[in-house]
Amino acid sequence: MSTLSHLNAGARGADRLVRDDRDRFRLLQCVTRALGKRVLAYCIMDTHLHVVAEGRTDELVAALRLALRGYARTFNARHASEGPLLRRPVQPIPVPRGVELARAIHYVHKNPLDTHPLWSRARSPTSGAVPGPSSASRA
């Protein structure tokens, strides 16, 4: 059965998940390759990542975990770092349909604006939504 999940993952300690736009685009590429059209909204912050996606929770978590493992390898090689990048495994939070889904997506999109108030919604380089109908929007 298809469910909705708010997935999050964060960098270890005071480390950053991304250091520049090249990292952001690489991470976004890894996430979209892994989750594809199942992504409803995302937000890439310097220290953590949020993804709202539709699908079986265990499959979403496994796909995102694999994507983050690949991203960590390229991040560590690029920045001459070593060891784990994430503070803990991907954390899924179940999201009910309807108003709660809207709240989760709003939270994900608002996160970078709260942290970087000078960014506009239209120009935020770190968050987005996948337009178009899905079974989530028909609930």
C-alpha positions, 0 to 999 in steps of 0.5 A: 500500500502506498503511504506518505512519508516525511523523510529526514537525514542530517549531517553528523555533529557540526559537519555540513551535509552540503558545502556549496551549490555543487554539493546541493545539485549533486545531492538533489541528483542522487535523491531524484534518481533514487526516488523519482516521481515519488517525491512530492516536496524536498528541502536541502539545507546545509546540515540536513535534508527533508523529503516528502514522498509517496510509496512504501515507507521501507522502500523509500527509506532504503532508496534514500539511504542508498542515495545518501551513501553514494552522495557521501562517497562523492562528498568525502572524495571531493572534500578530502573527508572520511567516515560517515556523513550522517548522524543517524539513519534516515528517519521516516515520519508517517504523513496522513493525507489531506490537511496533514500532507499540506502541512508537511509540504508547507513545513518543508518549503518554509524551512529554508525561508526561516533559516535564510529570510532573504530568499524568496519562495520563487528563487529558493535554490534548495527546495521544490515540489514536483508539479502534477497530479498524484494519488496524494492530491486526490485524497 
